């Protein structure tokens, strides 16, 4: 990629009334807590600390908006799959995310993160079912691929291609940058950016 887009933090959203109403298109990122969403955002921005990486899974409890080149939003949804928050908070954030996903007209695509070592696990399946019903543009990003051996990577890649389609997946490593160009290409295609 010739140029690194300018990505800046825009706002944290804790309720639907605070969601931006600018009309800009949105690409959202979904995945379990600790799957590497913050690392991918930092990698996309070529910055170390744009998105805060927490050592405590499930700590991010807001929908975080990042603006890219002033033309679209990258939306980081709260991670799911950890039970360290209260039932009432879990219900509140679940309602916020569900309403966002089901009613957001600006949503153009979803980047679904899955740990490449384990594949989909508990918590992922609800999101995968929703994505199937939604029928919109989805890229399945298999994170932490640097932790796989070459043989494991080939086996997992074949398995994931069979499940999701070769054109819809990317093996990604925030450590090495593997998959970054494919990720940007998908974003540009989805938003019809030339």
PyMOL commands that set and color helices and strands:
alter all, ss='L'
color gray80, all
select helices_A, chain A and resi 16-18+37-45+87-103+124-134+145-147+150-164+166-168+180-190
alter helices_A, ss='H'
color red, helices_A
select strands_A, chain A and resi 7-13+25-31+63-68+72-76+107-115+137-143+169-171
alter strands_A, ss='S'
color yellow, strands_A
deselect
rebuild
show_as cartoon
